[in-house]
Amino acid sequence: MPNRLKRSACKLLLAFVAGITLIPEVARAEEPPPLRVRRMFLEAGLSHPWVHCIHQDRNGFMWFGTMDGLNRYDGNEFRVFRPQRLEGEPDHFSVRTIHEDDQGMLWVGGINNGFSLFDPSVGKFSERYRFDAAKPNWLASQSVISIQGAADRKLWLGTDWGGLHRFDPKTKALEHFPLRDPRPQNTLQGTVQAIYYEASSPSEVWLGTATMGLIRLDLATGEIRRFIDDPPAGNLIAAPRAVTSIAVDSPGVLLLTASTGLYLFDCESGKFLNHFPYLDEDGKNRGLSSILKTRDGSWWVSSGTAGVGRFTSVSGEWEFQIHRYDASDPQSLSHNRVRSLYQDRGGMIWAAMSITGLCLFDPQGGWIREHQFEDGRSGHS
């Protein structure tokens, strides 16, 4: 059932300009049209029911990172890729993040296997980079869970309890940016779940962490600012501690998903402008796992426990709709545990599911259209 946020666009704009915080008032609206979901599970050829991440490459192929294997979908069938297992590695090959560089190569990172370079043209992993305790200036963690392109073809690597790294594929140099939790009882480094970097602002990088909230790293000075440390006085909105994804709403304004909902953040003032709780049917605020801006200007969010939601502006008011699993509807989501969302170039939205594989739907609520690839191949998706 959707929730409508009772705010006019004018009030929202004035609040942003004045730095005033508005906590949206929630009311019921009419039932949204049901999503027509196509479910894709192991019988479709997917290598594992736990899907973490999604990417469409320059040739139109869809890539999926699972708990065991990198999967490619060509519109008709899946093909699974795994590297040769190295000594000391787990039996499964986890893929938590996928990044395509300007040469069309795929960089993938995962749990307990560092990060790797995959060449789609030959279907092979050509380089592997792992944690090595004998190398003090190397990866500080066995797990790379987020990858983002940096300046000069370098890569930002977010790790699980190992802080941030910057990797130069040309020289193989790895630079470490430790992010230690200032609380005395915690000696571990930060887990970087999300990275936002813009080439137009090369002197800074924004990080979403699992325990230290939003962090800004000034590359010119090396200064690390943790916005979780700032007192809420004058801001009125308590900063989220667990930030799961970062996107851009407008120049200088970030959208963050967190364990406590959706947040708007102003980079210049360093203040949180607004907080949108993700309220389930029982009225409880559910955590969010990712955010996606679709071509029609809507914002879609995924939840690890409560399906997917859509924020959209309707007649000057913000409307919030939630779509969940329905046991009586085989074309609903296959589960309420959704890891991430991705819109392909045909406009369809793919949902990476925990436990139940993939879901594919048209954000406009229509029937699933044919999935067209750039080389002329097609498959009914």
Secondary structure, 3 states (H helix, E strand, C coil): CCEEECCCHHHHHHHHHHCCCECCCEEECCCCCCCCCEEECHHHCCCCCCEEEEEECCCCCEEEEECCEEEEECCCCEEEECCCCCCCCCCCCCCCEEEECCCCCEEEECCCCEEEEEECCCCEEEEEECCCCCCCCCCCCCEEEEEEECHHHCEEEEECCCCEEEECCCCCCEEEECCECCCCCCCCECCEEEEECCCCCCCEEEEEECCCCEEEEECCCCCEEEHHHCCCCCCCCCCCCCEEEEEEEECCEEEEEECCEEEEEECCCCEEEEEECCECCCCCECCEEEEEECCCCCEEEEECCCCEEEEEEECCEEEEEEECECCCCCCCECCCCEEEEEECCCCCEEEEECCCCEEEECCCCCCCCEEECCCCCEEEC
